[in-house]
Amino acid sequence: MLHLNAFLMTVGHHESAWRFPESGLTAAWDVAHYRHLARVAERGRFDSVFFADGPSLQGDVRHRPVGRLEPTTLLAALAGATEHIGLIATASTTYEEPYNLARRFATIDHISGGRAGWNIVTTAGREAAQNFGLDDVPAHRHRYERAAEFVEVCLRLWDSWEDDFLLGDKESGRYADGDRIHTIDHIGRFFRVRGPLNVPRTPQGHPLLVQAGSSSDGREFAARYAEAVFTAQQTLAEGQAFYADLKARVAAAGRDPDLVKILPGIVPVLGRTEAEAAERAHELERLQVAEYGLRQLASLTGIEVTEADLDKPLPDGGVDVTEVQGAQSRFALVTDLARREGLTVRQLLGRLGGGRGHRTVTGTPAGIADTMEEWYTSGAADGFNVMPPLLPSGLEEFVDHVVPILQRRGLFRTAYTGSTLRDHYGLPRPANRFAPTPAAP
């Protein structure tokens, strides 16, 4: 069956969401808001909820609530408010250290009973770099090389305790088998880590590994490590091409392509009728602030335009995607969209307002379900990263009206059948690299 992840962002993914009457002005840092959303997603039998993050104040706070809670801390709070749903948080390999991060996620996996996931990012923004003593963002290739070593260290740390380390012999005073707890003695280009971790191996073996970069470097990284991939594709053909390419890379890396789940982002603008959905989309776009949109466009593409350029085509900018040191895949997606459809800057801002390049689908619940089914059955998706334009209403409407259609069509679960996030995604618990290999029968 297809997989559904709820991507929860403040009061909704659309940049004008905060201007609607339902939106609380301080909801972005109110844990009760996120508890409610996680429970709604769990009622809809979603596989997981997900929180993006970056170590800087991202966006323009003058026109949108952009402050957010640190997500791994938030996951701990949500673990106690839910029973089944997976909990995925973003953390950066560029501005973290492997030991501390491995410990945090192992702790969350224990607290939640095996429901933790890590969205691995390399963090493209200059503002983040300047919060860590750097003048500019490290080069794209450098960030991915560091990320690969970072993940390898984390995997070894998560395996540093074998599952059967515990003796618990109160009579003899032997608590644990010390031979089953291992140093990792890692010495690499970026890190030196002795280990072992100071947290036992977790219910899942290690947290679910998620990745969201779609550049060439990002795809190669995903092929080696990712177990779920969040991606942005605008057309069915683009989705199919990405899906086929990534699955082929996974196979070439010696891994089973069926064990890597690809979830494109979808921004569902719902209405009881097509006219009502179109009216909702119009109202969202009407409330956009051009100044904010232009700043966002510049951050995605590096192309600076002004309000005087709103009704002109997006200028070329003279930048090749391979020269972009930020998010290369998003740069290509946005500029290709503008060129392919001949959009003016104003029209492009309208298209980006809901999902920053993720596909916006406007229509009735049945129409949204039709689109999802087409992508799923046509080899473009294993599921979807659902990005409601408004929260909480957008998620509530999706759970109440779209999920039942997917269930009736036999495309989505009606009940949880496992207890861990890996169970929800149909993924096995990984073997421990330090444990002896069982003898062949």
N, C-alpha and C positions, 0 to 999 in steps of 0.2 A: 504494500500500500504506500501511497505517497506520505511524505513527512511534512509537518508544518511547524515552523518556528515563528514565534511572535517577537519581532524586533521592536522593543519598547524604547521610545525616545521622548522624554519630557511629557508634553501634552499633545504630542502627535508629530508626524513626520513633515506635515506641510508647514512651511515657514510662517503662514498666517494663522495657524491653529490656535495660538494663544489669544487671538482677538475674538474668538467665539465665546458666547456667554457661558458655556459649560466649563471653560478652562480656568482652573485656579492659577492665580498669578505666582504662587509659590509652590505649586505641585511638583516642579522639577526636583526639588530637594525634600519632598515629603514622603517618608517611607510608607505611610498609609496608602498613598496613591499607588505605589508600586505593588504593595500587598494585594490591593484590589485587582489590579491588572493581572498579576500572576494567577490569582484565583479564578478570574474569568477565563484565562487561557487554559488553565487546568480543567475547568468545567467543559471546555471545548475539546478536551483530550489532545491538546497540542503536545508535540514532542518536547518542546523547550521554549523558554523565553531567553532573550539575548539583549545585552547592553553594550553599546559601543562606548569608546572612551578614548581620551588622549590627554597627555600631561600638560595641557595648556587651556586657556579660555578660548575655545574654538568658536568662530563666528562673531557676529556683531551684536553685543548685548544691548545696544541702543534700540534695536528693532525686534529682538526675539530673545526669549529666555534660553540662554546657552550654558549656564552653570549646571553642573550635574554632580551627583554623589559618586564617590569612588566605588566602582562596581563590584569588586570582590568582597568588600565589606557589606555592600547591599545584598549580595547573594546569601551571606550568612543569615541576614534578617529574613529573607524570603524562604530559606530552607525550613524555618520554623513555622511559616505561615502556609505551607503547601505540603502535599504528601507524595505526589507522583511526578510532577512536571520537572523536566531538566532545567538547569540553571547555568547559563553561559555568560561569561564576562570577558571583556577585552583587556589585554595587558601587552605592553610593548617590549619587544626584545631589544630595542635600541636604548631604552632608558631604564631598564630593570636589571637586576642581577639574578642569575639562575637559581641560586640556593633559596633566596627569600621568596621568589615567585613559586618555585616548586613546593615549598612548605605551605604557602598560603592556599594554593589550589588543592593540595593534599588534605589540608584541614577542612576546606569546604566540602570535599568529597566525603570525608568522614562525617561531618556535621549533617549532611543531607542524605546520608545513606546511599551514596553512589550516584549523585545526580549532577555532578559538576562538569563543566566544559570550559575550555580556554580558547578564545578567539585570538590567534597569534597575529599581531600586526608589527610592522617595522616603522611606523609613524613617519609621515612625510612632511609635516608642517615645520616651517622655520621657527615659529613661535615656541614650539616644544623644544627645539634644539637650544634656543636661547635661555630656556629655563634650566638647562643642564650645562651651562658654561661654554656652549658652542656658538659660533657666529652664524652658522647656517646648517641646514640639514645634511647629514652625511650622504655620500653618493649612493644612488639606488642599488648598485651591485654590492657595495660594501655593507649596506644594511641587511641584504639577504644572506650574505656570507656569515655575518654575525648571527643572524637568526637561526641558520642551520646548526651552527655550533651550540647556540643557546638551547635549542630544543633537544639536541643530543645529550647535553648535560642534564637537562631536566628528566629525560627518559631514564637515564642511568640512576639518578637520585631516586626517582619513584620506584625503581626496581631494587634499591639498595637493601631493602628488607625483604627476605623471602617470605612467602605466605605462611609457612609452617615454622616460623622462628620461635613461637611461644612454647615453653615447656610447662611452666606453671606448677612445678613440683614443690609444693610447700613443705613436704617432708624433708627433702634433701636441701632445700634452699636454692634450687636452680630455677630461675625465672625464665631465662631465654637461652637459646642455642646461639652463642656468639659467632659461630662459624657461618651462620645464615644471615648475618648482617654485615654488609660489605662497604669498604671504602671504594670510591670510584677512581681516585687518583688521576683526575683529568688535568692534562696540561695541553692547552691549545693556543691558537693564535689570539683569541680574545679573552679566554677565561682560564683560571687555575682553580680547581675545586677538588678538595680532598674527599668530602663526604664521610660517612653516610648521612642521609637525611635524618632529622630527629623526629620524624613522624613515620609510623609503620605504613606498609603498602596499603592502598586504599581499596574500598569495596569494588571499584571498577578496574583495579590494577593501576591505571592512571586516568586522569580526566580525559574526556573526549577532546580531540584536537580539531579545531576549526580554523579555517584560513579564508581570507576575503580578497586577496590581491589577484588580479587577472592579467597582469603584464606577463611577458615571457618568463622573467625571473620568478614572478609569483606562481605561475603555473608549474614550473619545475619544482618549486618548493612544496606546493600542494601535492604534487605527484609523489614526493618522498615521504611526507609527514601527515597530510590532512586526512581526517576521517569524515569531515563534512566541509563543504565549500560554499560560502555565500558569494554570490556574483551578481553583476548588473548587466542585463542584456535587454535591448530594446525591441528586437523582432524575433519571431520564431526561428527564422533562418540563422540569426546570430546565436540564439540559444542552442540550436542543434549543433552548430559548428563548434561552439565552446565545449559543449558536452562531449562530443566525439573526440575533440583534441585532448581534453583533460583525461578522459578515460584511457585513451591510447598512451598518454604519458605515464599514467599510473601503471598500466601493464608493462611498459618498457622499464619501469623502475622495479619490476619484480613483485608488484603487489596486485591483489585481486581488485579489479575495477568495481565490482559490485559492493565492495566494502568502503567505497568513497561516495558519499551522498552529495549531489549537486543541487543547491537550492537558490534559484534566481530570486531577486527581490521583486515584490509586487505591491503596489500601492493601490488598494481597492477603494474607489469612491463609489459608495453604494446608495441606491435609491429604490423605493418600491416599484417605480417605473423608470424607463429610460429618461423621461423628461425630468423627473425628480432628481435623478443622479446627475444629469447635466446641469441642473440648477445648483446643486451642491458644489460641483466642480467650478462653476462660474463664480459662486460666492467666495470660494477659497482663493481663486485667482484675483478677484476684485480687491481683496484685502491685502494682497502683496504690496510691499514697499519697494519701489524700484531701486532705491539706494542700497538696500540690503541685498537684493538679488544681484546687483552689479558687483558688489564686493564678493559674493559667493562665486560668481562666474569667474572673477579674476583669480580666486584661490584655486578653482578647479582647472583652469586653462592657462593661467599666466597672462591672459589677454585683457588689457585695461581698456574699458569703454566707459562713456558717460551717458547721462540721460539724453543728451542730444543725439546719441546714436541708437536710441531704442527702436526706431523704425527702419533701421538699415540692417543689411546682412552682417553676421559676425565677421569681423576682419580676420585675415589669415594669421597675423601675428608672427609669421616667419619661424615657427618653432616646429622641429621634428620630434615625434614622440620619443625617439631614442635619446634625445637630449634632455628630456624632462627628468629631474631628480626627485620629484614628488610622486604623486599617484599616476603612473603612466597610463594604466588601463582606463581610469576615469577621464583623463585628458582626451584620450582617443575616442571614447564613447561620446562625450559631449560635442567635440568638434565634428565628428562623423555625423551625428544627429543633425546638427545645424546645416551642414553641407548637403546631406542626402535629401532633406525635406525642404531646403531653401528657406529656412526660418529667419525671420528678423530677430534682432536681439530681444525685443519685447516678447515675441512668441517663444523664444528659447527659454526665457526666464519663467514663463508660464509652465513650460514642460518640465522644468527642473524644480519648480517650487515644492512639489510633493515628495520627491525622492532623490533629488540630486543626481539624476541619471538612471535610477531604477525605473522600471516600467510602471506607469500609471494606467489602470484599467477602470473606466467609468461605466457603470451599468447596474442592472438588477442582480440580485443574488444568483439567479440561474445563469445570467450572462457571465458573471465572474467565474462561476464554477465551470462553465463551458471553456473559457480561456485556460483555466488551470488544467482541466482534463486534456485539452488539446496539447499543451506543452508536455504534460506527463506522458501521454501515450505516443507522442511523436518523437521521443528521444531528445527532449530539450531540458528535462528536469526530473529529479527524483523526488521533488517536493518544492516548497516555497518558503521564502523568508518574508512573512507577511508584515507589511509596514503601514499600519493604519494612519491616514492623514490626520485624524482627530482621535484623542484619547481622553476619556475612556470609551466614548460612544462608538468609534470606528471598530474597536476590537469587540465590543459587545454585539454590535450588529453583525459582524462577520461570524462570531460564534453562534448567534441565534438563528441566522438566516442562510449563510453559505455552508457552514460545516454540516448541517443536516442533509443538504443536497448531496454533498460529497459522500456522506455516509450511505444515503439511499442508493447511490450509484456504485457502492462497493469499493470506493476509492480510498476511504479513510476509516480508521478504527472507531468503534463505538465504545470501547472500554480499554483501559490499560491492561496489558497482559504481562508486563514485567515490572521490576522495581527500580532499575537503574536507567540512566540516560542511554547507555549502550544498548540496553534491551529495547528502548523505544526506537532507536535507529537501526535495530537489527544487526548489531555489531558484536563480535565476540570479546570476551575479556582477554587482553593480551597476555601471553606467556611472559614469565620473568626471565630476563636474560641471564641472571646469576644462578637460577635453579638448575639442577642436573637434568639433562635430557632423558626422558623415560626410555628404558631399554626397549628395543623392538620385540614384539611377541614372537 
